[in-house]
Amino acid sequence: MNTDLNVPLSDTELDELDQFLMSDATREESMDIAMLDGFLTALAIGPNTLPPSRWMPVIWGGEMTWESEAQAKRMMSLVFRHANDILFTLRGYPDDFEPLLYEREHEGKKIPIIDEWCTGFVRGMALDEEAWRPLLDSEEGGEMLFPIMLY
């Protein structure tokens, strides 16, 4: 188990986190992995740095009752590592950033499903709506965010 918070999640770890988010251990309102990715992206680029105590319960759909301290540490570590990966990518290599999206197949082609990611992004913005307001109210910001808000 990797505990270095600067190491990106492996595909196996992303699957582990997604399975936990979709399990009975979390509430029905918890995020899925695509929504979490959008949410953490909004937090990474948002105008203010919000403390984890403000945003972590949103991920789980409310306050969590953990099965064990080990489970709490593991899941929070995965979330922090994914958040750091998004932040470091956007700050250092923004052209390399790719949102984590679900895909479906249609006529032999993979089609990205973006609504879950966009929902997560908007939920991240909503945690600090007042600080996002100037960007939302500006013409340029409104144009940039319109596709996300549409979904």
N, C-alpha and C positions, 0 to 999 in steps of 0.2 A: 504494500500500500504506500503510495507516494504522498508524503505530507508537505512537500515543498510547494508553497502557495504560488510559485512562479512557473510551475510546469503545467502546460496545457493538458486538458483531459484527453485521454485516449478514447478511441471509439467504444471500447469496452466500458470505460468509466462513464461516458455519455449515456450509454444504454442503461447502465446501473442506476444513474440518476433519474433517467426518464422512467424506468420501471418503478422506482421508489415514488416518484411524483404521481404516478398513475395507480399506485397501490392503495389498499385500504388503510395504510398507515397515515395517509394525509386526507384532508377533507375534500369533498367534492369540488370546492372552489379553488383547489390548488392548481398551479400552472402545469402545463406539459412542457417538454424540453424546448419546443419552438417558441412558445410564449415566454418562457424563462429567458431565452436568448434575446428576444426583442426587449424585454423588461430590463435586463442587465445592460443592453446597448444604450437604452435611454438614460439609465443611471450613469453610464460611462461618459456620455457626451453632454449630460445635463449641465445647467448653469451652476449648480451647487453640488458639493459632495455630501451625500446624505449618510447618516450613520446606519450600520446594518440593523440596529434595533428598530429602525423605521421601516426598512424594506424587507427584511427577512420574513416576518410573519405573512406578508402579502404572497410570497412564493408558496407557502404551505397552505394558504387559504385561511389563516388565522393562527392563533398560538398553538404550538405543537405540544403534544404529549409523547415524548420519546420512549421507545421500548427500552433503551439503555443509553448510557453516556457514550458508549462506543458508536452506536448508531447516530446519535446527534453529532458527534465530532466528525464522523465519516461524511454524512450528507452535507453538513455545513462546509467542510473542507472542499468537497466537490463543487459546491456553489461558488465559494470564494475563488477557487482556482479558475473556474470558467469565467467569472467576472474579471479577474486579473488578466486572463488571456485576451478577452475582448478589449479591455482598457489598453493594454500594452500594444495590441495590434493597431487600434485606432490612433494611438499617439505616435507610434513609431513607423508603422507601415500601413497607413489607411487604405492604400490601393489593394492590399492583400486581404482586407476584411470581406468575409462572406457570411451573410446571415445563415443561421442553422434553420433550415426549412424542411417540412415534410414534403414528400413528393408522391404523386400518383401517376399511374401509367394511363395514357390515352392514345389510342391508335399507335402503339409501339413507341411512343415518346414519353419521356419523364417530364411531368408538368409540376413546377413548384407550387405548393399551397402556401400562400403568404398571409392569410387572415390571422392565424394564430400568432405569428411573429408580430404583426402589426398591433394586435390586441395587447400583447405584452408591452410593446413600445409605448402605447398610449397609457397603459396602466402605470408605467414608469414615469411618464410625464405628469400624470395626475397627482403623484406624490409630492410634487413641487410645482404645482400649476402656476402659482403666482410668479415664480422665477422664469417659467417658460413663456408667460404671457407676452412679453415684448417680442419674442421671436414669432409667436403665433399671430400676433397682430401686425407684424411687418409684411409687406408684400412679398419680399424674397423668402422669408421664413414660411409664410403661408403656402407659397408655391412648392417649396421643398417638402413640407410636411403633408400637403394635400393627399398624395397617394397613400400615405400611411393612415391618415385620418379617414380616408374613404373606406378602408377595410375595417 
